[in-house]
Every structure is written in C-alpha cells, then in structure tokens.
C-alpha cells in the first residue's frame, strides 16, 4: 500500500475514476476551480497595474481575492478527497500485514467521513448565524452567508465521498 488511505496506484499516482459520473464530477469541480483561479489571477494583475500605474486600485479587490480563495480551497476539497490526495503518513503500513491494509483504509475513510460530516454540520450552524446577522465585507458589502454555506456543502460533500469509499466494496 503506497499510503495510509491506499489511494495510489503505484508511486502515489491516483487511480482513474471508474464511472462516468465520477469523471464528470471531477471535471466540473476542476473546471470551476480553474476558472476561479484564473479570475483571481486576472483581478490581481489588474489591481497591481491600476495601483502602480494609475494610483487607482480595484475597489474591494482584496475582498474579492479573499472570497475567491475561500471558494477555490473549498471547491478543491472534494476533488482531493475523491482522488485520495490528502496528506498521508505511511509508516503504519509497514508495521502491519498486507491483509490489514484494506481494513485500515476503510477505517480511515470512516473516520474522515465522520469528521467531515460533523464539521459540515458545525459550519452550517455557523452559516445560519452569519446569515441571520447579515454579516458582510467592509468595502463591497458582499454578504458572507452564501460563502459559508458553500463551505459547509463542500465539507459535507467531502464527507459523503469518504462515506462512499468506506461503503464501496473493493
């Protein structure tokens, strides 16, 4: 087994998705994350050029970059979970018999699923409070609530992916 979660096929390379829906899921989140990253790069470029050449920075550029980074990170979380690309420690694998590898992998997925789903629930509760207070950014007055709900959904989706991997027969 190449790592704690057993996600690699060989030297850390993730296994290719087996089903069409998995490939579409990966592609949709990958395209969304790429588009967000491109938008953040363009915003940063325009902000720097406007700031130093015209002394007119993009109003709220920092806020947009912060929110874009939030969306980028949390949109990537289910991709990382699906590809088994989380940071892993594989020293335990060497101490166990190969037959225990599958049991350990399932236990890790069960633990990850429980932790992600619990975290999603907590973040959702926080999003409810933020939405209730209509908390917003300082300059552009963008409401934080939808972004925190997005975080909760992506954390929950990651938990469901780990639950799926725990329940899947391999």
C-alpha positions in Angstrom: 0.0 0.0 0.0 1.5 3.3 -1.0 0.0 5.5 1.7 -2.3 5.4 4.7 -5.5 5.7 2.6 -4.4 3.4 -0.2 -5.4 5.9 -2.8 -2.4 5.5 -5.1 -1.9 3.0 -7.9 1.9 2.7 -7.7 4.1 5.6 -6.6 1.4 7.9 -5.3 -0.5 8.2 -8.6 -4.2 8.4 -8.0 -6.4 5.8 -9.6 -8.5 6.9 -12.6 -12.2 7.4 -11.8 -14.2 4.2 -12.7 -17.6 5.7 -13.5 -18.7 8.3 -15.9 -20.4 10.3 -13.1 -17.1 10.4 -11.3 -15.2 11.7 -14.3 -17.9 14.4 -14.8 -17.8 15.3 -11.1 -14.0 15.7 -11.2 -14.2 17.7 -14.4 -16.9 20.0 -13.1 -15.1 20.8 -9.9 -11.8 21.0 -11.7 -13.1 23.5 -14.3 -14.8 25.6 -11.6 -11.6 25.7 -9.5 -9.6 26.6 -12.6 -12.0 29.4 -13.6 -11.8 30.8 -10.1 -8.0 30.7 -10.1 -7.9 32.4 -13.4 -10.3 35.1 -12.2 -8.2 35.7 -9.1 -5.0 36.0 -11.2 -6.7 38.5 -13.6 -8.1 40.5 -10.7 -4.6 40.6 -9.0 -3.0 41.6 -12.3 -5.5 44.4 -12.9 -5.3 45.6 -9.3 -1.5 45.8 -9.4 -1.4 47.6 -12.7 -4.1 50.0 -11.7 -2.5 50.6 -8.3 1.0 51.3 -9.6 0.4 52.9 -12.9 -2.7 54.9 -12.2 -2.8 55.1 -8.4 -6.3 53.7 -8.6 -6.5 50.1 -7.1 -9.6 48.0 -7.8 -12.2 48.9 -5.0 -12.7 45.8 -2.9 -10.0 43.8 -4.8 -8.6 42.4 -1.6 -12.1 41.3 -0.5 -12.8 39.6 -3.9 -9.4 37.8 -3.7 -10.2 36.6 -0.1 -13.6 35.3 -1.2 -12.2 33.7 -4.3 -9.5 32.0 -2.3 -12.2 30.6 0.0 -14.2 29.3 -2.9 -11.1 27.8 -4.6 -10.0 26.0 -1.5 -13.3 24.5 -0.6 -14.2 23.6 -4.2 -10.9 21.7 -4.3 -11.6 19.8 -1.1 -14.0 17.2 -2.6 -11.5 16.7 -5.5 -8.7 16.0 -3.1 -11.0 13.5 -1.2 -12.1 11.8 -4.3 -8.6 11.4 -5.6 -7.2 10.3 -2.2 -4.7 13.1 -2.3 -4.9 14.2 1.3 -1.6 14.4 3.2 -0.9 10.9 4.4 1.6 9.1 6.7 2.5 5.6 5.6 4.8 4.4 8.4 1.9 2.4 9.9 1.5 0.4 6.7 5.0 -1.1 7.1 4.2 -2.3 10.5 1.0 -4.2 9.5 0.4 -7.3 7.4 -0.8 -6.6 3.9 -4.2 -8.1 4.8 -4.7 -5.4 7.3 -4.2 -2.6 4.7 -7.8 -2.8 3.4 -9.2 -2.7 7.0 -7.0 0.3 7.8 -8.1 2.0 4.6 -11.8 1.5 5.4 -11.3 2.7 9.0 -9.5 5.9 7.8 -12.4 6.6 5.3 -14.9 6.0 8.1 -13.1 8.4 10.4 -12.7 11.0 7.7 -16.4 10.7 6.8 -17.4 11.2 10.4 -15.1 14.2 10.9 -16.1 15.9 7.7 -19.8 15.4 8.2 -19.6 16.7 11.8 -17.5 19.6 10.6 -20.0 20.4 7.8 -22.8 20.4 10.4 -20.9 22.8 12.6 -20.1 25.1 9.7 -23.7 25.0 8.6 -24.8 26.2 12.0 -22.2 29.0 11.9 -23.6 29.9 8.4 -27.1 30.2 9.8 -25.8 32.7 12.4 -23.8 34.7 9.9 -26.9 34.8 7.6 -29.1 35.9 10.4 -26.8 38.9 11.2 -26.3 39.7 7.5 -22.5 39.9 8.1 -20.8 41.4 5.1 -17.4 42.6 3.8 -16.4 46.2 4.6 -16.0 47.8 1.1 -18.3 46.0 -1.3 -20.8 44.8 1.3 -20.8 41.2 0.0 -22.8 39.1 2.4 -20.7 36.2 3.9 -23.6 33.8 4.4 -23.6 32.2 0.9 -19.9 31.6 1.1 -20.1 29.9 4.5 -23.0 27.8 3.3 -20.8 26.8 0.3 -18.0 25.8 2.7 -20.5 23.6 4.6 -21.7 22.0 1.4 -18.2 21.2 0.2 -17.1 19.9 3.5 -20.3 17.7 3.6 -19.6 16.5 0.0 -16.1 15.5 1.1 -17.6 13.6 4.0 -20.0 11.8 1.6 -17.2 10.9 -0.7 -15.3 9.3 2.2 -18.5 7.6 3.3 -18.9 6.2 -0.2 -15.3 5.0 -0.2 -15.9 3.4 3.2 -19.0 1.6 2.0 -17.8 0.7 -1.5 -16.6 -2.9 -2.0 -13.2 -3.2 -3.4 
